[in-house]
Amino acid sequence: MVLNTVFGKKYKLNTSEKFDDYMKALGVGLVTRKMGNAVSPVVDLQKEGDEYILSSISTFKNVILRFTPGVEFDQETPDGRKVKATITVNGNTLHEVQKGADGKETIIDRTFTDDEVKMVMNVDDITATRIYKLQA
């Protein structure tokens, strides 16, 4: 499967496992973690020329990433950390590597299918999984 079949589709957070542990490992404060755990963001992916636009929209925070695959860019994470990020596209998976100023590296894989997005986030020895389902 290639990504072009998922452009413009909206996927809403359905399940979340170990997300609080993941945020804790990144040093995210309690209040921000509570907000992050309470919202159900909607993600969608667009493409303009060589550039991709990945949006995550929620009542807590809207995050829009514009990136060219393989090109490092400055990113502010939803919890306010400043990182250097590189996203590559491998079939229907967006593979993101974030490097924080503290040297901490986070790996996020977002695998798109026609009816869901599986987001697997790794930092230290913590793996969090969030599943987003296609909105009707």
N, C-alpha and C positions, 0 to 999 in steps of 0.2 A: 504494500500500500504506500502511496505517496501522499504528502501533506496536502496537495491541492484539493483533495476531496473534503477537507475539513475547514478550509478558509471561510470565515464569516459565520460559522456555526457557534452557538453559545452553549457553554457547558457550566452547570452550577454545581458547587461543592455538594457532595452527597455523603461521603464518609471521610473520617480523618483518624489516623492512628499515630500515636506517639508524637503529635505535633507540639504539645506542650514541652515534652522532653527535648525536642529539637530546638525550640526557641530558648529554653533554659541553657542548653549547651552553647548557644550563641551569646548568652549574657543578656537576653531580653528581659526587661523588668516585669513584675507581676501584673501591673495594670495593662500594659501593652499585650502581654500573653493572654489575659482574660478577654480583651477585645478581639485579638486574633483568633481565639478559640470560639468566640460567640458568633462571628459572622460567616456567611456562606457566599464567598465571592463567585462571580460569574467570569469565566475566562473565554477569550476568543482570540483567534489568530488571523491576521491579514497579511497580504504581501503586496508591496508596491515596488516594482522593478526588482532590484537585487536586495531590497530591504524588507525585513519582516517587522510586523507590529504585533506584540503580544500584550493583550490587555487583561487586567484583573480588576474588576469593578465590584466594590462592596460599600456598605454603609459606613465602614470604618475608614477605608482609604482606597483610592484608585491608583493603580500602578500601570503605567504604559511604557513598555520597553520597545524601543526602536533599535534594531540591530542588523548588521550585515554578518552572516555566518563566518566564523573564524576570526573576526576582527574584535580586539579587546575594546571595551568601552567603560566609562564611569557609570556606576549605577547606585541609586539610593534604594536600599531594600525597604519593604513595607514597615519594618520596625525602626527605620531611620539610620541604619548603618551605611557607611560609604564603602563600596567595594569596587574592585576591578573585575569585570565579568567578560567571559568569552562564551558565546553560544555557537555550537556547531549543529548542523542538521544531518542526521543519519537515518535515512528512510523516513519513518513517521515519528521519529524521536528527536526532540530538542535536548541536547546535552549541554548543560550550563555549568561552568566552573567559576565560582566566585572566590576572590582572594581579598580578605580583609586587611586593614592596616596593621592589625595585630598578628598577621601571619596565618590566621585560621583560614582553612580552605573548606568550602562547601561545594558539594556536587548535587545538582538537581537534574533529574531526567524527567521530561514530560513526554509521555507516549500518547499520541492521538490516534483514536479510531473513530469510526463513524458515529458511535453512540457514547463514547466516554474518553476522558483524559485521565491517565494514571500518572500522578506526580510522585516521584520517589526522591526524597531529600536526605542527604547524608552529611553529617558533620561529626568529627571525632569517631566514636563507636556507636552513634545514634543513627537509626534509619527511621524516618517518618514517611508514611504513605497517605496520600490524599487522592480520593477518587471523585472526579467531576462527571456528572451525567448530562447527556444532551438534553437541552430544554426543548419541549414540544412547541 
